[in-house]
């Protein structure tokens, strides 16, 4: 699809090119050394399901850090969270395997 709604239909739409840039920025944030170290540090102390939830939170935090760089700075926190949830849903299976 050429455009993906990321807030509401009347608000911001990202072109496919901008979406790719956002994807790349999110992946960079998620694979940041500190996040990977945190994931590894707790891996031994958590059971499988707990660890999956922990990784989900790391992924969400990384996405929330990246989102404002893509024009969301002035939007309400709820919109940023909804947008973050959208990207978590789209890319979580891919990035969870990296941690």
Residue pairs with C-beta under 8 A, 6 or more apart in sequence:
1 16
2 15
2 16
3 13
3 14
3 15
3 16
4 13
4 14
4 16
4 19
5 13
6 12
6 13
6 14
6 83
6 86
7 72
7 75
7 79
7 82
7 83
8 79
11 75
11 79
12 71
12 72
14 22
14 70
18 70
21 70
22 66
22 70
22 87
23 91
25 66
25 69
25 70
26 62
26 63
26 66
26 87
26 91
26 95
27 91
27 95
29 35
29 62
29 63
29 65
29 66
30 58
30 59
30 62
30 63
30 95
30 98
30 99
31 95
31 98
32 62
35 58
35 61
35 62
35 99
36 98
36 99
38 58
39 54
39 55
39 58
39 99
42 51
42 54
43 51
46 54
52 96
55 96
55 99
56 88
56 92
56 96
58 99
59 88
59 91
59 92
59 95
59 96
59 99
60 84
60 85
60 88
63 84
63 87
63 88
64 80
64 81
64 84
67 80
67 83
67 84
67 87
68 80
72 79
72 80
72 83
